[in-house]
Amino acid sequence: MQQGLLDRILYQDRPPRHDYHLTTKGRALCPVLLVLFDWGERGLGTETTDASVLHKSCGERLRLLVVCENCKEVADPHEVEVIMRDGSRKTNTKSPTSSSISLTALTKGGSRRKTVDSDN
């Protein structure tokens, strides 16, 4: 709440009970959380979670990829370059942060559903 990610809303006075809702800033974290969830399922080699992230339209599980906004190709971490505000360059980083990269949600079958810009 201190970072402005959640709103605390009183829904009962006695005893006091609160509900928590994501703010616009908090909803902007959804792509990051989805990538971490996907990494946890695939990257750790264990599928022990009781949860799945599904695409509402088709009901299939999502697989998240980092995609170049310009050419629409999947961005391999070794093909990414981060340009700092001062103009200096960082190459071969593991965390692509360029504004020309977006997250694209793919269904299990590989069809592209929606692209979310990393700037939003």
PyMOL commands that set and color helices and strands:
alter all, ss='L'
color gray80, all
select helices_A, chain A and resi 24-27+30-43+77-79
alter helices_A, ss='H'
color red, helices_A
select strands_A, chain A and resi 6-12+17-22+62-68+81-83+89-91+101-107+112-117
alter strands_A, ss='S'
color yellow, strands_A
deselect
rebuild
show_as cartoon
